[in-house]
């Protein structure tokens, strides 16, 4: 239970965002299932327009990681991750609702955790500060060959150069099709 709390995984996804619930294509599923067992290369990037299941697969990897490996994953939507770090700086590491860790504690934890899942990379505001923090994190994980899963709606070449360059050494899986949300909306 402690691992799950520290993982920042949305609790309902324990049931809904699993490989067994995946309704998409076979290659993406096979690659993600294999990644849990053998995260080589260490960087896995799921690319595609919204609504194709990138987040579903990324969360399924994290849940399976806990169950099969019994080690710590960490999941964050990139903008929320950056906002949590910013909030720590804005409040000197102490939030108004009580104690919060030093601003870089989350960044340091994200650098060390056995599996990091960064969801919606490229959607965040492109400030120098944001790019520098993400570059620092991605570069650390790249140099240390640590398991990292990215999801993005952007083409990899549209992401910051240094981050994209490191992603190219990993596995990039492009999901194609129509948004399941649009399909579901038409059926109602």
N, C-alpha and C positions, 0 to 999 in steps of 0.2 A: 504494500500500500504506500509506503514512504516513497519508493521509486516513482510511482505514478504521480504523486503529488508534486514531486520535484521536477517531473517531466513536462509540466505545463500542458498536458494533453487534455482537451475538452472531455469531461467524463462521459457524455452520451456517445462519443465516438468509439468507446471501448466495444460497443455492440454494433454500431452502424458502419464504421469505417474499418472493415476487415477485408482480407483477401476473399473470404467466402461470400461476401456481399457484393463483390465487384461485378459489374455488368458490362464492362468494356472489353476491348480487344485483348487477344492472347499474348502478344509480344510484351506489352507493358507489364502485364501481370507476371509473366514468367521472369522478366528481368528483376522486378521488385521482390518477388519471392526468393530468387537466387541471391539477391543482395543481402538479405537477412543472414543467410548462411555464410556467404563469402563476399564481404564488401570490397571487391576488387574489380576495377579501380575504386579508390576510396570516394571519389566524387560521382554522384548520380544526379542528373538533372532531368526533370520532367517538364517538357515544354508543350504548350498548346493554349488555344483560346480558352476563356472561362467556360466552365461547365462540362469539361471532359473527364474529370475525375482525378486530376493531379493531386489535389489535397487528400482525397480519399486514399489513394495509393501511398502517399507519404505518411499519413497517419497509420495506415495498416502496417507499414514497415516498422514504425515506432512501437506499436502494440505487440507485434510479433517479436521485436527485439527484446522487449521486457520479458515476454513469456519464454522465449527460446534461449536467450543469452543471459538473462537475469542481470543485466547491466543497464546503466542509466542512459536513456535518450533525453533529449531536450527539444521541444517543439516551440517554435514561435513564428507568427506571421511577422515579416520583416519590419513593417512600420510599427507594430506593437513592441517589438524588441527594442527598436531605436527609441521609441517614446519612453519606455521604462528606464533606459539609460539616461535619457535627457531629464526625466523627472528627478532622478537621483542628483544630477548636477544642479538643477533648479532649486532643490531643497537642501543642498549641502549634504546629501546622503540621508537626511532625516525628513521623511514625509510628515505632513500635518496630522496624519492618522496614527502616528506611532513610528517606531524605529523601522528604518529600511536599510538594506546593505549599502555600502559605499557604491558610487555610480559604476565603477569598473568591476565590481564583484560579479555582476551578471555577465559581462563581457569575458572576464577571466573564467567563469564557470563554463560558458559556451566554448571557450578555447579548449578546455580539458575534457568535457563530457565525451564518452565513447561514441555516441551517435548524436549528431546535430541535424535537425530538420528546419530549414529556413523556407517558409512558405511565402509565395507571392513576391519573390525578388524582382525588383525593377518597378514595382508599383509605388514604393516609398518616395518621399520628396527628395530630390537630388540636390542636397546641399553639400558643400565641401566636407562638413563635419560628418554627415551620414556616410558619404563615400569613403572617407578615411577610416571610420569605425568598422564598416563592413570589409574594407580591404585588409585591415589589420587582422580581423577575425578569419577571413578566408585564407589569407596568406599563411597564418599560423597553422591552420588545419591542413593546408596544402603541403607545407614543408614537413609536417609531422605525419603525413599520410593517414589522416583520421577520417573515419566514416562521416560523410556529410551528404545530405539529400537536399536538393534545391527544387522548388517549383517556380515556374515563371510563365507569364503570358507573353513575354517579350522574346524575340529572337535573341539567342545568346550574343550575337554580334552587336546588339543594341545595348547591352549592359556595360558598365564601366570596364575599360580595356583590361586592366590587370585581373579583375575578377573573371571576366569572360575567358581570358587566356588560360587561367588555371582550370576552368571548367572543361575546356577542350581536351585536356588530358584524361578526363573522366569519361563516363558513359552518358550520352545524351539520348534520351528517348522522346520522340515527338508523338504526341497523342493527336489524332485527327478525328474529325466528325462534327456532329452538331451538338450543341449544349443540351445536356439531359434536362436542364431546367426549361428550356424552350420546348422540347418535346413534351414534357410533362404539362406545360402550360396549354399546349394545343389540345391535349387529350381531355382537359377539364371542360 
